[in-house]
């Protein structure tokens, strides 16, 4: 094959790939929502979300509940955009990143209620090898006041951890001799390392793996059968692919093993609704456990801040490679909003604010 022919074939290939790409980008699937079969509020919600799809590249699934009932649960755009084109649906699974921390915090409080540990226990009681952090308690880990550095500390660490199968023990072994950033309890500093340590404590105390303890103590009792953990994400049925650069580049080689109890779970909107509906948020967040952060307060795996009208929203968000998630509960208005997006650049908090305004205006 001569050089000119090779160049011609290469150009044709590029043109075909470009054509397919722009066909997908220019003919974006929104959802299967049918206005004829829905009430006026749901129609208005769908139009609002479509605006986020078109103007802010929202891709994912969203559930809204009011007065204890689900009023909206739809998928938008694509779970897989290129090979094996697949749409996001209401039951699509997503990696939920740091929303996993709420599950971990709840698991710890359950062990506390059983008398298997105290929240004031030093972590060296269970993990004696971390003697450099012997003044850190479980309480400090739960509300991010330990002073232990975050193992995601640089762009290089993001690349290293995202593409390799790295177990929590390997991560912790590299950081256990690091000095604390400040005295425990002195201030708030969000650190994934805190929740990796909590996962190891859960395993030590329960004499079980983290995910097995979660399954028997939380997931199965609540019927959360579409929530779990799997380092090989290709084996998870109906799991959305993640995208960066506003849905252009598909995330490959991501292995959530390094996030484990700090952010490795996957779930669906309906499972997270059931979880947060049954969650006693004031148990995980009260005057004893909370600590001031830049925007509101953080308790045990849960944050709280005020909406524009002064209503409190209890929430946790998550972010990562091709992940942007938000789990929101507004008890004053009896509203729950779950937003799971496979576009890393999308802001779930912006969408929450718009949805909240729409629902509150409908009540007036």
FILO-60085 format. One record per residue: residue in one letter; x, y, z of N, C-alpha, C, O in turn. Coordinates in steps of 0.1 Angstrom, whole numbers, padded with zeros to 4 digits, always signed. Layout:
BEGIN
AXYZXYZXYZXYZ ...
REM end
This chain:
BEGIN
X+0009-0012+0000+0000+0000+0000+0009+0012+0000+0018+0014+0009 X+0007+0021-0010+0015+0033-0011+0011+0043+0000+0000+0043+0006 X+0020+0053+0001+0018+0063+0011+0005+0071+0009-0002+0074+0019 X+0002+0075-0003-0010+0083-0006-0023+0076-0002-0032+0082+0003 X-0023+0063-0005-0035+0055-0002-0036+0054+0013-0048+0055+0018 X-0025+0052+0021-0026+0051+0035-0032+0064+0041-0040+0064+0050 X-0027+0076+0035-0032+0089+0040-0046+0090+0037-0054+0095+0046 X-0051+0086+0025-0065+0087+0021-0074+0079+0031-0084+0083+0035 X-0069+0066+0034-0077+0058+0043-0078+0064+0057-0088+0064+0063 X-0066+0070+0061-0066+0076+0075-0076+0088+0075-0083+0090+0085 X-0076+0096+0064-0085+0107+0064-0100+0103+0064-0108+0109+0071 X-0103+0092+0056-0117+0087+0056-0121+0082+0070-0132+0084+0074 X-0112+0075+0077-0115+0070+0090-0118+0081+0099-0128+0081+0107 X-0110+0092+0099-0112+0104+0108-0125+0110+0105-0132+0114+0114 X-0129+0111+0092-0141+0118+0088-0153+0109+0093-0163+0115+0097 X-0152+0096+0092-0163+0087+0096-0165+0089+0111-0176+0090+0116 X-0154+0088+0119-0155+0089+0133-0160+0103+0137-0169+0104+0146 X-0156+0113+0130-0161+0127+0133-0176+0128+0130-0183+0134+0138 X-0180+0122+0119-0194+0122+0115-0203+0115+0126-0213+0121+0130 X-0198+0103+0130-0206+0096+0141-0206+0104+0154-0217+0105+0160 X-0195+0110+0157-0194+0118+0170-0204+0130+0169-0211+0132+0179 X-0204+0137+0158-0213+0149+0158-0227+0145+0156-0236+0152+0159 X-0230+0133+0150-0244+0128+0149-0249+0126+0163-0260+0130+0166 X-0241+0120+0172-0245+0118+0186-0246+0131+0193-0256+0133+0201 X-0237+0140+0191-0237+0153+0198-0249+0161+0194-0254+0169+0202 X-0252+0161+0181-0262+0170+0176-0276+0164+0176-0286+0171+0174 X-0277+0151+0179-0291+0145+0181-0292+0139+0195-0295+0127+0196 X-0289+0147+0205-0289+0142+0218-0303+0137+0223-0312+0144+0222 X-0303+0125+0227-0315+0119+0233-0317+0127+0247-0308+0129+0254 X-0330+0131+0249-0333+0137+0262-0338+0126+0271-0331+0122+0280 X-0351+0123+0270-0356+0112+0279-0369+0106+0272-0373+0111+0262 X-0374+0096+0279-0386+0090+0274-0399+0096+0281-0410+0091+0279 X-0397+0108+0287-0408+0114+0294-0419+0118+0284-0416+0123+0273 X-0431+0115+0288-0443+0117+0279-0452+0127+0286-0458+0124+0296 X-0452+0139+0281-0460+0150+0287-0475+0146+0289-0482+0150+0298 X-0480+0138+0279-0494+0135+0279-0498+0126+0291-0510+0126+0296 X-0488+0119+0297-0491+0110+0308-0487+0116+0321-0487+0108+0331 X-0484+0129+0322-0479+0134+0335-0487+0147+0338-0493+0154+0330 X-0486+0151+0351-0492+0163+0357-0484+0175+0353-0473+0174+0348 X-0490+0187+0355-0484+0199+0351-0471+0201+0358-0461+0206+0351 X-0470+0198+0371-0457+0200+0378-0446+0192+0372-0435+0197+0369 X-0449+0179+0369-0439+0170+0363-0435+0175+0349-0423+0174+0345 X-0444+0181+0342-0441+0186+0328-0431+0198+0330-0422+0199+0322 X-0434+0206+0339-0425+0218+0341-0411+0214+0346-0401+0220+0342 X-0411+0203+0355-0398+0198+0359-0390+0193+0347-0378+0195+0346 X-0397+0185+0338-0390+0179+0327-0385+0190+0318-0374+0189+0313 X-0392+0201+0316-0387+0212+0307-0375+0219+0314-0366+0223+0307 X-0375+0220+0327-0364+0226+0334-0351+0217+0332-0340+0222+0330 X-0353+0204+0334-0342+0195+0332-0336+0195+0318-0324+0194+0315 X-0346+0195+0308-0342+0196+0294-0333+0208+0292-0324+0208+0283 X-0336+0219+0299-0328+0231+0297-0314+0229+0302-0304+0233+0296 X-0313+0221+0313-0299+0218+0318-0292+0208+0309-0280+0209+0307 X-0300+0199+0302-0294+0190+0292-0288+0199+0280-0277+0196+0276 X-0296+0208+0276-0292+0216+0264-0282+0227+0266-0273+0229+0258 X-0283+0233+0278-0274+0244+0281-0262+0241+0290-0252+0248+0289 X-0263+0230+0298-0253+0227+0307-0248+0212+0306-0240+0207+0314 X-0252+0206+0295-0248+0192+0292-0251+0182+0303-0243+0173+0306 X-0263+0184+0310-0266+0173+0320-0268+0160+0313-0275+0159+0302 X-0263+0150+0319-0264+0136+0314-0265+0128+0327-0256+0128+0335 X-0276+0120+0329-0278+0113+0341-0292+0109+0344-0301+0110+0335 X-0295+0106+0356-0308+0103+0361-0312+0112+0373-0303+0116+0381 X-0325+0115+0374-0329+0124+0385-0342+0119+0391-0351+0115+0384 X-0343+0119+0404-0355+0115+0412-0359+0126+0421-0350+0132+0427 X-0372+0129+0421-0377+0140+0430-0389+0133+0438-0398+0127+0432 X-0388+0135+0451-0399+0130+0459-0405+0142+0467-0398+0150+0472 X-0418+0142+0469-0425+0152+0477-0436+0145+0486-0443+0137+0481 X-0436+0149+0498-0445+0143+0508-0445+0128+0508-0455+0121+0507 X-0433+0123+0508-0430+0108+0510-0433+0100+0497-0432+0088+0498 X-0436+0106+0486-0439+0099+0474-0430+0104+0463-0427+0116+0461 X-0425+0095+0454-0417+0098+0442-0427+0104+0432-0437+0098+0428 X-0424+0117+0428-0432+0123+0418-0425+0124+0404-0431+0127+0394 X-0412+0121+0404-0404+0122+0392-0392+0113+0393-0385+0113+0402 X-0390+0105+0382-0378+0097+0382-0375+0094+0367-0382+0085+0361 X-0365+0101+0361-0363+0099+0347-0347+0099+0344-0339+0104+0352 X-0344+0093+0333-0330+0094+0328-0329+0103+0316-0338+0104+0308 X-0317+0109+0315-0315+0119+0304-0302+0116+0297-0292+0113+0304 X-0302+0117+0284-0290+0116+0276-0284+0102+0276-0292+0092+0278 X-0271+0100+0275-0266+0087+0273-0257+0081+0284-0249+0088+0290 X-0260+0068+0287-0251+0060+0296-0239+0056+0289-0228+0054+0295 X-0240+0053+0276-0228+0050+0267-0230+0058+0254-0241+0057+0248 X-0220+0065+0250-0222+0075+0239-0216+0069+0226-0220+0074+0215 X-0207+0060+0226-0200+0057+0214-0203+0042+0210-0213+0039+0205 X-0194+0033+0214-0196+0019+0211-0207+0014+0220-0207+0015+0232 X-0217+0008+0213-0229+0002+0221-0237+0013+0227-0240+0013+0239 X-0241+0023+0219-0249+0034+0224-0261+0030+0233-0269+0021+0229 X-0261+0036+0245-0272+0032+0254-0276+0044+0262-0268+0053+0265 X-0289+0045+0264-0295+0057+0271-0295+0056+0286-0296+0045+0291 X-0295+0067+0292-0297+0068+0307-0312+0066+0309-0320+0072+0303 X-0315+0057+0319-0329+0055+0323-0330+0057+0338-0321+0060+0345 X-0343+0056+0343-0345+0058+0357-0338+0048+0366-0334+0051+0377 X-0335+0036+0360-0329+0025+0368-0314+0023+0365-0308+0014+0369 X-0308+0033+0357-0294+0032+0354-0286+0033+0367-0289+0041+0376 X-0275+0025+0368-0266+0026+0379-0255+0036+0376-0250+0037+0365 X-0250+0042+0387-0239+0052+0386-0229+0050+0398-0234+0046+0409 X-0217+0053+0395-0207+0054+0406-0211+0067+0414-0213+0077+0408 X-0212+0066+0427-0218+0077+0435-0207+0085+0442-0210+0095+0449 X-0194+0080+0441-0183+0087+0447-0185+0090+0462-0188+0081+0469 X-0184+0102+0467-0183+0105+0481-0197+0104+0488-0197+0105+0500 X-0208+0102+0481-0220+0098+0488-0218+0085+0496-0225+0083+0505 X-0208+0078+0491-0205+0065+0499-0201+0068+0513-0203+0060+0522 X-0196+0080+0516-0192+0084+0530-0204+0083+0539-0202+0080+0551 X-0216+0087+0535-0228+0086+0543-0231+0072+0547-0234+0069+0559 X-0229+0062+0538-0231+0048+0542-0221+0044+0552-0224+0037+0562 X-0208+0048+0550-0197+0044+0559-0200+0050+0573-0198+0043+0583 X-0204+0063+0574-0207+0069+0587-0218+0062+0594-0218+0059+0606 X-0229+0058+0586-0240+0051+0592-0236+0037+0598-0240+0033+0608 X-0227+0031+0590-0222+0017+0595-0214+0019+0608-0216+0010+0617 X-0206+0029+0609-0199+0032+0622-0209+0034+0633-0207+0028+0644 X-0219+0042+0631-0228+0045+0642-0236+0032+0646-0240+0031+0658 X-0238+0024+0637-0245+0011+0640-0236+0002+0649-0241-0004+0659 X-0223+0002+0646-0214-0005+0655-0213+0002+0669-0212-0005+0679 X-0214+0015+0669-0214+0022+0682-0226+0019+0690-0225+0016+0702 X-0238+0018+0683-0250+0014+0690-0250+0000+0696-0256-0002+0706 X-0243-0009+0689-0242-0022+0694-0231-0024+0705-0229-0034+0711 X-0224-0013+0709-0214-0013+0719-0201-0019+0715-0193-0023+0723 X-0199-0020+0701-0187-0026+0696-0175-0016+0695-0164-0020+0693 X-0179-0004+0696-0168+0007+0696-0174+0019+0702-0187+0021+0703 X-0166+0029+0706-0170+0042+0711-0165+0052+0701-0154+0051+0695 X-0173+0063+0699-0169+0073+0689-0157+0081+0695-0150+0088+0687 X-0154+0080+0708-0143+0086+0714-0130+0077+0714-0120+0081+0719 X-0132+0065+0709-0120+0056+0708-0109+0062+0699-0112+0067+0688 X-0097+0061+0704-0085+0065+0695-0084+0054+0684-0087+0042+0686 X-0081+0058+0672-0080+0049+0661-0069+0038+0663-0070+0027+0658 X-0059+0041+0671-0048+0032+0674-0053+0020+0683-0046+0010+0684 X-0065+0021+0688-0071+0010+0696-0074-0002+0686-0073-0013+0689 X-0077+0002+0673-0081-0008+0663-0070-0010+0653-0068-0020+0647 X-0062+0001+0651-0052+0001+0641-0039+0006+0647-0035+0018+0645 X-0032-0002+0656-0021+0003+0663-0009+0007+0655+0000+0014+0660 X-0008+0003+0642+0003+0006+0634+0003+0021+0630+0013+0026+0626 X-0008+0028+0633-0008+0042+0629-0005+0051+0642-0013+0060+0645 X+0006+0048+0648+0009+0054+0661+0012+0069+0659+0011+0077+0669 X+0015+0074+0647+0017+0088+0644+0004+0096+0646+0005+0108+0648 X-0007+0089+0646-0020+0096+0647-0027+0091+0659-0040+0090+0659 X-0020+0088+0670-0026+0082+0682-0036+0091+0689-0043+0086+0698 X-0036+0104+0686-0046+0113+0693-0058+0115+0685-0067+0122+0689 X-0059+0108+0674-0071+0109+0665-0081+0099+0669-0078+0087+0671 X-0094+0104+0671-0105+0095+0675-0114+0092+0663-0112+0098+0652 X-0123+0082+0664-0132+0079+0654-0141+0092+0651-0144+0094+0639 X-0144+0099+0661-0152+0111+0660-0145+0121+0650-0151+0127+0642 X-0132+0123+0652-0124+0132+0643-0124+0127+0629-0125+0135+0620 X-0124+0114+0627-0124+0109+0613-0138+0112+0607-0139+0116+0595 X-0149+0110+0614-0162+0111+0609-0165+0125+0604-0172+0127+0594 X-0160+0135+0612-0164+0149+0607-0152+0157+0602-0152+0169+0602 X-0142+0149+0597-0130+0155+0590-0123+0166+0598-0119+0176+0593 X-0121+0163+0611-0113+0172+0619-0101+0165+0625-0095+0169+0635 X-0096+0154+0618-0085+0146+0623-0071+0153+0621-0062+0151+0628 X-0070+0161+0610-0058+0166+0606-0049+0157+0598-0038+0160+0594 X-0055+0145+0594-0048+0136+0586-0048+0140+0571-0059+0143+0566 X-0037+0141+0564-0037+0146+0550-0046+0137+0541-0047+0125+0543 X-0051+0144+0531-0059+0137+0521-0049+0130+0511-0040+0137+0506 X-0051+0117+0508-0042+0111+0499-0043+0115+0485-0035+0112+0476 X-0054+0122+0482-0055+0129+0469-0049+0143+0470-0057+0152+0473 X-0036+0144+0469-0030+0157+0472-0025+0164+0460-0020+0176+0461 X-0025+0158+0448-0019+0164+0437-0025+0159+0424-0031+0148+0424 X-0024+0166+0413-0029+0160+0400-0022+0146+0397-0029+0138+0391 X-0010+0145+0400-0003+0132+0398-0010+0120+0406-0011+0109+0400 X-0014+0123+0418-0020+0113+0426-0034+0109+0420-0038+0097+0421 X-0041+0119+0414-0054+0115+0407-0051+0105+0396-0058+0095+0395 X-0041+0108+0388-0038+0099+0377-0034+0085+0382-0039+0075+0377 X-0025+0085+0392-0020+0072+0397-0031+0064+0403-0031+0052+0401 X-0040+0070+0411-0050+0062+0418-0061+0058+0409-0067+0047+0411 X-0065+0066+0399-0076+0063+0391-0074+0051+0382-0083+0044+0379 X-0062+0049+0377-0059+0039+0367-0054+0026+0372-0052+0017+0365 X-0051+0026+0385-0045+0014+0391-0054+0007+0401-0062+0014+0408 X-0053-0006+0402-0060-0013+0413-0051-0013+0425-0042-0021+0427 X-0054-0003+0434-0047-0001+0446-0056-0003+0458-0066+0004+0459 X-0052-0012+0466-0060-0015+0478-0057-0005+0489-0047+0002+0489 X-0067-0003+0498-0066+0007+0509-0054+0006+0517-0047+0016+0521 X-0050-0007+0520-0038-0009+0528-0025-0003+0522-0017+0002+0529 X-0024-0004+0508-0012+0002+0501-0012+0017+0503-0002+0023+0504 X-0024+0023+0501-0025+0037+0502-0021+0042+0517-0013+0051+0518 X-0027+0035+0526-0025+0039+0540-0010+0037+0545-0005+0045+0553 X-0004+0027+0539+0010+0024+0543+0019+0035+0539+0029+0037+0545 X+0015+0042+0528+0024+0053+0523+0022+0066+0531+0030+0075+0530 X+0011+0067+0539+0007+0079+0545+0008+0078+0561+0007+0088+0567 X+0010+0066+0566+0008+0065+0581+0019+0072+0588+0017+0074+0600 X+0030+0075+0582+0041+0082+0589+0040+0097+0587+0049+0105+0591 X+0030+0102+0579+0029+0116+0576+0024+0123+0589+0016+0118+0596 X+0030+0135+0592+0025+0143+0604+0011+0149+0601+0007+0150+0590 X+0004+0151+0612-0009+0158+0611-0008+0172+0606+0002+0179+0609 X-0018+0176+0599-0018+0190+0594-0021+0200+0605-0017+0212+0605 X-0028+0195+0616-0032+0203+0627-0036+0194+0638-0038+0182+0636 X-0037+0199+0650-0042+0191+0662-0056+0186+0660-0064+0194+0655 X-0059+0173+0663-0072+0168+0661-0083+0177+0668-0082+0180+0679 X-0094+0179+0660-0105+0187+0665-0103+0202+0663-0112+0210+0666 X-0092+0207+0658-0089+0221+0657-0097+0227+0646-0102+0239+0648 X-0098+0221+0635-0106+0226+0624-0110+0216+0614-0106+0204+0615 X-0118+0220+0604-0123+0211+0593-0113+0210+0582-0108+0220+0577 X-0110+0198+0577-0103+0196+0565-0107+0183+0558-0103+0172+0563 X-0114+0184+0547-0120+0172+0541-0109+0163+0536-0100+0168+0529 X-0109+0150+0540-0099+0141+0537-0104+0127+0534-0110+0121+0543 X-0102+0122+0522-0106+0108+0519-0100+0098+0528-0105+0087+0531 X-0088+0101+0533-0080+0092+0541-0088+0089+0554-0088+0078+0559 X-0095+0099+0559-0104+0096+0571-0113+0085+0569-0115+0076+0578 X-0120+0084+0557-0130+0074+0555-0125+0061+0550-0131+0051+0552 X-0112+0061+0545-0106+0048+0543-0102+0042+0556-0104+0030+0558 X-0098+0050+0566-0095+0045+0579-0107+0039+0586-0107+0029+0592 X-0119+0046+0584-0131+0042+0590-0135+0028+0584-0140+0020+0591 X-0133+0027+0571-0136+0014+0565-0127+0002+0571-0132-0008+0573 X-0115+0005+0573-0106-0005+0580-0110-0008+0594-0110-0019+0599 X-0115+0002+0601-0120+0000+0615-0133-0008+0614-0135-0017+0623 X-0142-0006+0605-0154-0014+0603-0150-0029+0601-0156-0037+0607 X-0140-0031+0593-0136-0045+0590-0130-0051+0603-0132-0063+0605 X-0122-0044+0610-0115-0049+0622-0126-0052+0633-0125-0063+0639 X-0135-0043+0635-0145-0045+0646-0155-0056+0642-0159-0064+0650 X-0160-0056+0630-0171-0065+0625-0165-0079+0621-0173-0088+0620 X-0152-0080+0620-0146-0092+0615-0152-0096+0602-0154-0108+0599 X-0154-0087+0593-0160-0089+0580-0154-0079+0570-0147-0069+0574 X-0156-0081+0557-0152-0070+0548-0161-0058+0549-0173-0060+0554 X-0157-0047+0545-0165-0035+0545-0178-0037+0537-0189-0034+0543 X-0177-0042+0525-0189-0042+0517-0199-0053+0523-0211-0052+0522 X-0194-0064+0528-0202-0074+0534-0210-0069+0546-0221-0072+0548 X-0202-0061+0554-0209-0055+0566-0220-0045+0562-0230-0045+0568 X-0217-0037+0552-0226-0028+0546-0239-0035+0541-0250-0031+0544 X-0236-0046+0534-0247-0054+0528-0257-0059+0539-0269-0059+0538 X-0251-0065+0550-0259-0071+0560-0266-0061+0570-0276-0064+0575 X-0259-0050+0572-0264-0041+0582-0272-0029+0576-0281-0023+0583 X-0270-0026+0563-0277-0015+0557-0284-0018+0544-0297-0016+0543 X-0277-0024+0534-0283-0026+0521-0294-0036+0521-0305-0032+0516 X-0292-0048+0526-0303-0058+0526-0315-0054+0534-0326-0056+0530 X-0313-0049+0547-0325-0045+0555-0333-0034+0548-0345-0034+0550 X-0327-0025+0540-0335-0015+0534-0339-0019+0519-0346-0011+0513 X-0335-0030+0515-0338-0035+0501-0331-0027+0490-0336-0025+0480 X-0319-0024+0493-0310-0016+0484-0302-0026+0475-0290-0027+0477 X-0309-0033+0466-0303-0044+0459-0296-0039+0446-0289-0047+0440 X-0297-0026+0443-0289-0021+0432-0278-0012+0437-0273-0004+0429 X-0274-0014+0449-0262-0006+0455-0252-0016+0459-0255-0027+0464 X-0239-0013+0456-0228-0022+0459-0215-0016+0456-0213-0004+0454 X-0205-0025+0456-0191-0022+0453-0185-0032+0444-0187-0044+0446 X-0178-0028+0434-0171-0037+0425-0160-0030+0418-0161-0020+0411 X-0147-0034+0422-0135-0027+0416-0135-0029+0401-0130-0020+0394 X-0140-0040+0395-0140-0041+0381-0154-0037+0376-0164-0044+0375 X-0155-0024+0373-0168-0018+0369-0174-0024+0357-0187-0023+0355 X-0167-0030+0348-0172-0036+0336-0182-0048+0339-0190-0051+0331 X-0180-0054+0351-0189-0065+0355-0202-0060+0361-0211-0069+0364 X-0204-0047+0363-0217-0042+0369-0227-0039+0358-0224-0031+0349 X-0238-0047+0358-0248-0046+0348-0255-0032+0349-0258-0027+0360 X-0257-0026+0337-0265-0013+0336-0258-0001+0343-0264+0008+0348 X-0244-0002+0343-0237+0010+0349-0233+0020+0338-0228+0016+0328 X-0236+0032+0341-0233+0043+0331-0218+0045+0330-0211+0044+0340 X-0213+0047+0318-0199+0051+0316-0198+0066+0320-0207+0074+0319 X-0186+0070+0325-0184+0083+0329-0177+0091+0318-0170+0086+0309 X-0180+0105+0317-0175+0113+0307-0169+0126+0313-0174+0131+0323 X-0159+0131+0306-0153+0144+0310-0153+0153+0298-0157+0149+0287 X-0148+0166+0300-0149+0176+0289-0163+0177+0284-0165+0177+0271 X-0172+0178+0293-0187+0180+0289-0191+0169+0279-0196+0172+0268 X-0189+0157+0284-0195+0145+0276-0187+0142+0264-0192+0134+0255 X-0175+0147+0262-0168+0144+0250-0159+0132+0251-0159+0122+0243 X-0151+0131+0262-0141+0121+0264-0146+0110+0274-0150+0114+0286 X-0147+0098+0270-0151+0087+0279-0140+0083+0288-0129+0081+0284 X-0144+0081+0301-0134+0077+0311-0131+0062+0309-0140+0054+0309 X-0119+0059+0308-0115+0045+0307-0105+0041+0318-0098+0050+0324 X-0104+0029+0321-0094+0023+0331-0096+0028+0345-0088+0026+0354 X-0108+0034+0348-0110+0038+0362-0113+0026+0371-0122+0018+0368 X-0106+0025+0382-0108+0014+0391-0111+0021+0405-0102+0027+0411 X-0123+0019+0410-0127+0025+0423-0121+0019+0436-0125+0022+0447 X-0112+0009+0434-0107+0002+0446-0100+0011+0456-0101+0009+0468 X-0093+0021+0451-0086+0030+0460-0096+0039+0468-0092+0044+0478 X-0108+0041+0463-0118+0049+0470-0125+0041+0481-0129+0047+0491 X-0128+0029+0478-0135+0019+0487-0145+0026+0496-0155+0031+0492 X-0142+0026+0509-0152+0032+0519-0153+0047+0519-0161+0053+0526 X-0144+0053+0511-0144+0068+0510-0152+0072+0498-0156+0084+0496 X-0155+0063+0488-0162+0068+0476-0163+0057+0465-0164+0061+0453 X-0163+0044+0468-0163+0034+0458-0176+0028+0454-0176+0019+0446 X-0187+0032+0460-0200+0025+0458-0207+0030+0445-0204+0040+0440 X-0215+0021+0440-0224+0025+0429-0239+0023+0434-0241+0016+0444 X-0248+0030+0428-0262+0030+0432-0271+0035+0421-0267+0038+0410 X-0284+0036+0424-0294+0041+0415-0302+0052+0423-0300+0054+0435 X-0309+0060+0415-0317+0071+0422-0327+0066+0432-0329+0071+0442 X-0333+0055+0428-0344+0049+0437-0338+0043+0450-0344+0045+0460 X-0327+0036+0448-0320+0031+0460-0316+0042+0470-0317+0041+0482 X-0310+0053+0464-0306+0064+0472-0318+0072+0478-0317+0077+0489 X-0329+0072+0471-0341+0078+0477-0345+0070+0490-0348+0075+0500 X-0345+0056+0488-0349+0048+0499-0339+0050+0511-0343+0050+0523 X-0327+0051+0508-0316+0052+0518-0318+0066+0526-0319+0065+0538 X-0319+0077+0518-0320+0090+0525-0334+0092+0531-0335+0099+0541 X-0344+0086+0526-0358+0087+0532-0357+0080+0546-0364+0086+0555 X-0350+0069+0547-0350+0062+0560-0338+0067+0569-0337+0062+0580 X-0330+0077+0564-0319+0082+0572-0323+0092+0582-0330+0101+0579 X-0319+0089+0594-0321+0099+0605-0309+0109+0604-0299+0108+0611 X-0311+0120+0596-0300+0129+0593-0296+0137+0606-0284+0140+0607 X-0305+0139+0615-0302+0146+0627-0293+0137+0637-0287+0143+0646 X-0294+0124+0634-0286+0115+0642-0271+0116+0638-0262+0116+0646 X-0269+0118+0625-0256+0119+0619-0251+0133+0620-0239+0136+0618 X-0260+0143+0622-0256+0157+0622-0263+0164+0634-0275+0165+0634 X-0255+0168+0644-0261+0175+0655-0250+0184+0661-0239+0185+0655 X-0253+0191+0671-0244+0201+0677-0231+0195+0681-0220+0202+0681 X-0231+0182+0686-0219+0176+0690-0210+0172+0679-0198+0173+0680 X-0216+0167+0668-0208+0161+0657-0204+0172+0647-0194+0170+0639 X-0212+0182+0646-0210+0192+0634-0198+0200+0636-0193+0203+0647 X-0192+0205+0624-0181+0213+0624-0183+0223+0613-0187+0219+0602 X-0179+0236+0615-0181+0246+0605-0171+0243+0593-0159+0240+0595 X-0177+0245+0581-0168+0244+0569-0171+0256+0561-0178+0265+0565 X-0166+0257+0548-0167+0269+0541-0181+0272+0537-0185+0284+0536 X-0189+0262+0535-0203+0265+0531-0212+0256+0540-0216+0245+0536 X-0216+0261+0552-0224+0253+0561-0216+0245+0571-0206+0249+0575 X-0222+0233+0574-0215+0225+0585-0215+0210+0580-0222+0206+0571 X-0205+0203+0586-0204+0189+0583-0205+0181+0595-0199+0184+0606 X-0213+0170+0595-0215+0161+0606-0208+0148+0604-0196+0147+0600 X-0215+0137+0606-0210+0124+0603-0215+0119+0590-0226+0113+0588 X-0207+0122+0579-0210+0117+0566-0222+0125+0560-0228+0120+0550 X-0225+0137+0565-0236+0145+0560-0233+0160+0562-0228+0163+0573 X-0237+0168+0553-0235+0182+0554-0249+0189+0555-0259+0183+0552 X-0249+0201+0560-0261+0209+0560-0258+0224+0557-0248+0229+0561 X-0267+0230+0550-0267+0244+0547-0281+0249+0545-0290+0241+0545 X-0282+0262+0543-0295+0268+0541-0298+0271+0526-0289+0274+0519 X-0310+0268+0523-0315+0272+0510-0318+0287+0510-0317+0293+0521 X-0321+0293+0499-0323+0308+0499-0334+0313+0508-0334+0324+0513 X-0344+0304+0510-0355+0308+0519-0353+0304+0534-0362+0306+0542 X-0341+0299+0537-0338+0296+0550-0340+0281+0554-0336+0277+0565 X-0347+0274+0546-0349+0259+0548-0336+0252+0548-0327+0255+0540 X-0334+0242+0557-0322+0235+0558-0322+0223+0548-0332+0216+0546 X-0311+0221+0541-0309+0209+0532-0298+0201+0538-0286+0206+0539 X-0301+0188+0540-0291+0179+0545-0286+0171+0532-0295+0167+0524 X-0273+0170+0530-0269+0165+0517-0255+0159+0518-0247+0161+0527 X-0251+0152+0507-0237+0149+0504-0236+0148+0489-0245+0143+0482 X-0225+0153+0484-0223+0153+0469-0211+0144+0467-0204+0140+0476 X-0209+0141+0454-0197+0133+0451-0192+0137+0437-0199+0141+0428 X-0179+0135+0435-0173+0138+0422-0161+0130+0420-0154+0125+0429 X-0158+0128+0407-0146+0120+0403-0146+0119+0388-0152+0127+0381 X-0138+0109+0383-0137+0108+0369-0150+0104+0362-0154+0092+0362 X-0157+0113+0356-0169+0111+0349-0181+0109+0359-0191+0103+0356 X-0179+0115+0371-0190+0114+0381-0193+0128+0387-0184+0136+0390 X-0206+0131+0389-0211+0142+0396-0224+0139+0402-0234+0137+0395 X-0225+0137+0415-0237+0132+0422-0241+0141+0433-0233+0148+0439 X-0254+0140+0437-0259+0148+0448-0271+0141+0454-0280+0137+0447 X-0271+0140+0467-0282+0134+0475-0287+0144+0485-0280+0148+0494 X-0299+0150+0483-0304+0161+0490-0318+0158+0497-0327+0152+0491 X-0319+0162+0510-0331+0160+0518-0334+0173+0525-0326+0179+0532 X-0346+0179+0522-0351+0191+0528-0363+0189+0536-0374+0189+0532 X-0361+0185+0549-0372+0181+0558-0383+0191+0560-0395+0188+0560 X-0379+0204+0560-0389+0215+0562-0400+0214+0551-0412+0217+0554 X-0396+0211+0539-0406+0210+0528-0409+0196+0524-0417+0194+0514 X-0404+0186+0531-0405+0172+0528-0402+0169+0513-0410+0163+0506 X-0390+0174+0509-0386+0172+0496-0372+0164+0496-0364+0167+0504 X-0371+0154+0487-0359+0147+0485-0355+0148+0470-0364+0145+0461 X-0343+0151+0467-0338+0152+0453-0325+0144+0452-0316+0146+0459 X-0325+0134+0442-0314+0126+0440-0309+0129+0425-0317+0127+0416 X-0297+0133+0423-0292+0137+0410-0279+0129+0408-0269+0130+0415 X-0279+0120+0398-0267+0112+0395-0263+0115+0380-0271+0112+0371 X-0252+0121+0378-0247+0125+0365-0234+0118+0361-0225+0116+0369 X-0234+0113+0348-0221+0108+0343-0214+0118+0335-0206+0114+0326 X-0216+0131+0338-0208+0142+0332-0201+0148+0344-0208+0155+0352 X-0188+0147+0345-0180+0152+0356-0182+0167+0358-0181+0172+0369 X-0184+0174+0347-0184+0189+0348-0198+0195+0352-0199+0207+0355 X-0208+0186+0354-0221+0191+0357-0222+0194+0372-0217+0187+0380 X-0229+0205+0376-0231+0209+0390-0245+0204+0394-0255+0210+0390 X-0246+0195+0403-0259+0190+0409-0265+0201+0418-0277+0201+0419 X-0256+0209+0424-0261+0219+0433-0269+0230+0426-0279+0235+0431 X-0264+0233+0414-0271+0243+0405-0285+0238+0401-0295+0245+0402 X-0286+0225+0398-0298+0219+0394-0308+0218+0406-0320+0221+0404 X-0302+0215+0418-0311+0214+0430-0317+0228+0432-0329+0229+0435 X-0310+0239+0431-0315+0252+0434-0326+0255+0424-0336+0261+0429 X-0325+0252+0411-0336+0254+0402-0348+0246+0404-0359+0251+0404 X-0346+0233+0407-0357+0224+0410-0365+0229+0423-0377+0229+0423 X-0357+0233+0433-0363+0237+0446-0372+0249+0443-0383+0250+0448 X-0367+0259+0436-0375+0271+0433-0388+0268+0426-0398+0273+0429 X-0387+0258+0416-0399+0255+0409-0409+0248+0418-0421+0251+0417 X-0405+0239+0426-0414+0231+0435-0420+0241+0445-0432+0240+0448 X-0412+0249+0451-0417+0258+0462-0427+0268+0456-0437+0272+0462 X-0424+0273+0443-0434+0282+0437-0447+0275+0434-0457+0282+0434 X-0446+0262+0431-0458+0255+0429-0467+0253+0441-0479+0252+0440 X-0461+0254+0453-0468+0252+0465-0475+0265+0470-0484+0265+0478 X-0471+0276+0464-0476+0289+0469-0489+0293+0461-0494+0304+0464 
REM end
